[in-house]
Amino acid sequence: MTIHVLLVEDDELLVKRIINHFTGTEFRIENDATGADALAIVQSRANNPDAISLAVVDIVLPKRDGLHLAKELNTLTDIGVIMLSSRDSQADRIAGLAQGADDYICKPVDLLELELRMRALYKRLKSNNNHDESEEFIEYADFKLHPDNRTLITAAGVESRLTEAEHKVLICLISNAGKATSREKISEEIGQPDWSPNDRTVDVLIGRLRKKLNDEKDQKRIVTVRGKGYMLSI
């Protein structure tokens, strides 16, 4: 089995380190130094034996905005996206998640950590794809959510794909519907146990969910409970 990974990174030394690390493993690393052709590469090889499964994208690229590229890949493809950040870790994590990245790693890159995160993300994606697509949706109020492929459908019939983090947040809120769930608890659910009051990651994810749920100001589905967190209304 070969897992094709597109590395969008212009640091030649880092690219060589990553390629050397994964030589001899099931991961085959291909590099696009600028990101200019990344989307075209992924789309042109979809459903082929050499289809791209994961993309590792640097936020700072010479000819592309890495965050915008992550958003394109999330919206227009089904691959997993891991962001590389070299600036403030919290700010970049929030920005990456807001654009739809599934995970992030701060530079300098620990190659073993990168490998473990790639394996974990690929395992989740493969598990989702292997489930029976006829499985029933989770229905709540005026929307429904597919538990495996993370597809959200609103009452108006608008369909959107949730990122892994968005999906975990929504499942957490559904499980605790009608009562406030703290930001700390939600942060734990998305794999970020070291939450602090200054961390806006959860708030950003809630904002993205509200947009996808088409929450109206006069009848919000996700309610902010001051001093306690967020609640999914019954």
N, C-alpha and C positions, 0 to 999 in steps of 0.2 A: 504494500500500500504506500502510495506517495501522496503527501499532503502539500499542495502548492501554496506558497506564501509570497505575497507581493510586498517587498520592503520599499517604502517610499522614503528615502533618506539620501542626503547629499554629502554626508560626512564619509569620505572614502575609507578612512581608517576604521570607523565603526562598522561600515558595511562589510569590510574584510573580516573583522572580528566575528560578526554574526554569521557570515557564510561559513567561516572555518569551524565555528562552534557546532553548526548543524550538519556539517559534512559527515556522512555515515549514518545519519538518522533518517526517519521517514519524511522529514520536512525538506522540501526543495525550495530554496530561497532565490527569488528573482528580484533584481533591483531596478527601480525607476527613480533616478536621482532627482528629478524635478517635479514629478507628480503630474506632468502635463498629459501623459498618456495613460495614467492609472485607470481611470474609469473606462476608457475604451478597451484596455487590455482585459479587465474583468468581464465586461459585457460581451466581448467578442468570443470569449472562451467558456461562457456559461453553458452548462449541460454537456461539456466535452470531457473526455478523460483527463485532460490537463487543466480543468477548471480551477480557478483561484478559490481557495476556501477561507483564507485569512489575509488581512492587510495590516501591516505595521506601519503607521504613518507618523512622521515627524511633524510637529506643529509648525515649525519654521522651515519653509522651503524657498528656494531661490525664485521660482516662477509661479508657485501656487500658494494659496492660503491653505495650510494643512487642515484647519478646522472646517473650511468650506468643502474641502475634498472629503473629509469624514462624513459630512452631512450628505453629500452626493452619494457616497457609497452606501450609507445607511438607507437612503430613500429609494435608490434606483437598483440596488442589488441585495442579495441575501447573504453576503459574506460577513464574517466577524471582523471587527475593527478594533485594533489596539493603538492608542495614541502614545507617542513618545514626547515628553515635555522636558525642556531645559530651563524654563523660567520658574516662577513661583509655583510650587506643586499644587497648592490648593486652588489658585486661580485657574491654572491650566486644567486641573481635574474637573472643575465646574464647567469650564468652557467646553472641554471635550465631551463630557456627558450631555451637555445641553445640545450639542450638535449630533448626538446619536452614537458616540463611541461606546463599545461594550466594556472597555477596560483601558487603563492607562499605566504607564511606567515612567518614573522620573529618571532623567540622566544624572550622573553617568549610569549607563545601563548595566545591570547585573545580568549576565547572560543566562545563568541558571534560573533566575527569577523570570526572565523573558520566556524561557523554554517552558517552565511550569505553567505560566499564565496562558501561553499559546495552547498547550495540551488541554488545560481546563476549558478554555473557550471552545476549542474544536470538539471536545467531548460533549459539551452542552448543545452545540449546533447539530452534531450528528444525532444525538439523542432526540432532539426535536424533530428532525427530518425523518427519523425511523418510526415515529409514532403513527398510528392509523389516523389519517386525515378525516375520517368519518366520526371521530370521537366527538361527543357532545360538547357544546360550548358551556362555559360558566355564565349563567344569565343573572344579572343583577339590575334591578330597577329598569332603566330604559336603555341599557347597553348590554352587550355580551362579549365575552373574552374567550378565545380559544386557548386552552391551557398548555398546548405544546408549541404551536408555531407563533404564539404571541400576537395573534391578530385581534384587534379591537374593532367592534362594529357598533356604531351609535344608533339611536332610534331613527335617525334620518337615513340610515343605510350607508353612512360614510365609513369606509374601511381604512384602517391604518395599522402599520406594524410597530409594535412596541420594542424598544431596546430591552436588553436583559435587565438593566437596572429599573427602567420604568415598569416592566412587568412585575418585578419583585415588590416594588412599592405598591402597585395596585392590588396585588394579591394580599399583601399585608393589610391594606385598608379594608378590603372585602372581608377578610378574616376577623377584623375588629369593627365591623360596621356598626354605626350607632354610638360608638364611644371614641373618645379622643385617643390617638396614638402619638406618642412623643416622637420628636425628631431623632432622639437617641435610639429608640427602638427601631425606627425605620432605617436609620443609618446602619444598624447591626444587620438588618435583613438584606441590605445590598452589599454586605461584606466590608463595611467601613466602621469597625467597632470603636475607633478612636475619635468619636464625634466631640466637637467643642461648640459652644454657643456662637462662635464666629464662623463656623463652617456652614456655607450656604448650599452645599451639594443637594441636600434633601429639598430645599426650597425650589431650586432650579428644576429638579425632577417633577415636583408637584406642579410647577408652572407648565411644564411640557404635557403632563397628563391632563391638566385642565383644558389646554388647547385642543388636545386630541378628543377629549370628551365633549368638546364644544360647550363648556360650562357657561351659563349665562349669569350676569351679575345679580339678577333678581331671583335666581333659583340655582344656586351653586350645588353641584353634586359633591365636590370636595370642599369642606368647610374648615376655615382656620379657627381653632379654639385658642384664644389668647392665653399664653402662659402654659399651655398643655401640648399643643401640636396640631395634628390634622385629623379630621373625622369624615368618613364617607356617610353622607346622610341616608337615612332609611326611606 
